[in-house]
Amino acid sequence: MDELTREDKVKAKLWLDQLADAATAESKRLSVELADEAYEEYRRTKSLPTWRFEDLAVVAAGASHAAVVVADEATFTKWARVRYPDQVETIYRVRPAWLAGYLKRLQHEGLSAVDKDEVVPGLVVKPGGQFIGVTVTGKPEAKEVYAAVAQASLRRFALDAGPLAVPTLALSGGDDA
């Protein structure tokens, strides 16, 4: 194959960028379809599905976990300033490093966070058990095979219908004559 000109390289780059965008969009669309199918199964069975495809991949559905989160930072900070003054920064916010561990240690009753029998103001409990989607984990061998196929397909596609094959007529809007 002849050396590409600078213009040909620009055309090839633009084409590859669009091809990558289209592939990413299609991959996301398939992920949404898989998640929808998994959610329907979860709704019917009340159990998070895991689909195993031998020598290919594992598709596992996930659910959220209950967690205490700050719902009203000003209210929580005011409370923490009295209860844990050494954990509140001078800008009157709870130190993020402490907060992360503290939220994990808290107990919760319904939607209230509880610290030593005291409802903590400014915090709410985010309910767990909510369906959040699926994760597709390809087997290493399958990934190698699909990577090789994708590379070979891309090369073949580029040769057959790549950016250099795009007619100038198509770029100018076509000719209906």
C-alpha positions in Angstrom: 0.0 0.0 0.0 1.2 3.5 -0.8 2.4 5.9 1.8 -0.5 8.0 3.2 -0.5 11.7 2.5 -1.1 14.1 5.4 -4.7 14.6 4.2 -5.2 10.8 4.0 -4.0 10.5 7.6 -6.5 13.2 8.7 -9.3 11.4 6.8 -8.2 8.1 8.4 -8.1 9.6 11.9 -11.6 11.2 11.5 -13.0 7.9 10.2 -11.4 5.9 13.0 -12.7 8.4 15.6 -16.2 8.0 14.3 -15.8 4.2 14.1 -14.7 4.2 17.7 -17.6 6.4 18.8 -20.1 4.1 16.9 -18.6 1.0 18.5 -18.7 2.5 22.0 -22.4 3.5 21.5 -23.3 0.1 20.2 -21.5 -1.5 23.2 -23.4 0.7 25.6 -26.7 -0.2 23.9 -25.9 -3.9 24.3 -25.0 -3.3 27.9 -28.4 -1.6 28.5 -30.2 -4.5 26.8 -28.3 -7.0 29.0 -29.1 -4.9 32.1 -32.8 -4.8 31.1 -32.9 -8.5 30.7 -31.1 -9.1 34.0 -33.5 -6.6 35.8 -36.5 -8.5 34.4 -35.1 -11.7 35.7 -34.3 -10.1 39.1 -37.8 -8.7 39.3 -39.4 -12.1 38.5 -37.1 -14.3 40.7 -36.1 -11.8 43.4 -32.6 -13.1 42.9 -29.7 -11.3 41.2 -28.8 -13.3 38.1 -25.4 -14.5 37.1 -25.0 -15.8 33.6 -21.9 -18.0 32.8 -20.9 -18.5 29.2 -18.1 -21.2 29.2 -14.9 -19.9 27.7 -16.5 -16.6 27.0 -17.7 -14.4 29.9 -19.5 -14.1 33.2 -22.4 -11.6 33.3 -23.2 -10.7 36.9 -26.0 -8.4 38.1 -25.3 -6.1 41.0 -27.4 -4.4 43.6 -26.8 -1.3 45.6 -25.9 -1.6 49.3 -27.5 0.4 52.1 -25.3 3.3 53.0 -25.5 6.3 55.2 -24.9 9.5 53.2 -24.9 13.2 54.1 -28.2 14.7 53.0 -27.8 18.1 54.7 -24.1 19.0 55.1 -24.8 22.2 57.0 -27.0 20.5 59.6 -24.6 17.5 59.9 -21.6 19.8 60.2 -23.2 21.8 62.9 -24.0 18.6 64.9 -20.5 17.1 64.3 -18.9 20.4 65.4 -20.4 19.9 68.9 -20.1 16.1 69.1 -16.7 15.6 67.2 -15.1 19.1 67.2 -11.6 17.8 66.4 -13.0 16.2 63.2 -14.5 19.4 61.8 -12.2 21.6 59.8 -12.0 25.3 60.4 -14.0 25.9 57.2 -16.7 24.1 59.2 -17.0 21.0 57.2 -16.4 17.4 58.3 -13.0 16.1 57.3 -13.6 13.8 54.3 -11.1 11.2 55.5 -12.9 10.8 58.8 -16.4 11.1 57.3 -15.9 8.2 54.9 -15.1 5.8 57.8 -17.6 7.3 60.1 -20.5 6.8 57.7 -19.5 3.2 57.3 -19.5 2.6 61.1 -22.9 4.2 61.7 -26.0 2.0 62.4 -29.2 2.9 60.7 -32.8 2.5 61.6 -35.1 3.0 58.6 -33.9 6.2 56.9 -32.2 7.5 60.1 -28.5 7.2 60.9 -27.8 6.4 64.5 -24.6 7.1 66.6 -24.7 5.6 70.1 -28.5 5.7 70.3 -28.6 9.3 68.9 -30.2 10.1 65.5 -27.5 12.0 63.6 -29.0 15.2 62.0 -28.2 15.9 58.4 -27.7 12.3 57.4 -30.1 9.9 55.7 -29.8 6.2 54.8 -29.7 5.4 51.1 -31.6 2.1 50.8 -29.7 -1.0 49.5 -30.9 -3.9 47.5 -31.7 -1.7 44.4 -30.8 -3.3 41.1 -27.9 -1.3 39.6 -27.0 -3.2 36.4 -24.7 -6.0 35.2 -21.0 -6.5 34.8 -19.6 -8.5 31.9 -16.3 -10.1 32.6 -14.7 -11.7 29.6 -12.4 -14.7 30.0 -8.8 -13.7 29.2 -8.7 -16.3 26.4 -11.9 -14.9 24.9 -10.6 -11.4 25.1 -7.5 -12.4 23.2 -9.5 -14.1 20.5 -12.0 -11.1 20.1 -9.1 -8.6 20.1 -7.4 -10.5 17.3 -10.7 -10.8 15.4 -11.4 -7.1 15.9 -8.0 -6.1 14.7 -8.2 -8.3 11.6 -11.8 -7.0 11.0 -10.7 -3.4 11.3 -7.9 -3.9 8.9 -10.1 -5.7 6.4 -12.9 -3.1 6.8 -10.4 -0.3 6.4 -9.1 -1.8 3.2 -12.6 -2.3 1.8 -14.5 0.8 2.9 -12.1 2.9 4.9 -11.7 6.7 4.8 -9.9 6.7 1.5 -12.9 5.0 -0.1 -15.3 7.6 0.9 -16.3 9.4 -2.3 -16.0 13.1 -2.5 -19.6 13.1 -3.6 -20.8 11.7 -0.3 -18.8 14.4 1.6 -20.4 17.2 -0.5 -24.0 16.0 0.3 -24.7 13.7 -2.6 -26.0 14.0 -6.1 -29.7 13.3 -6.8 -29.4 13.7 -10.6 
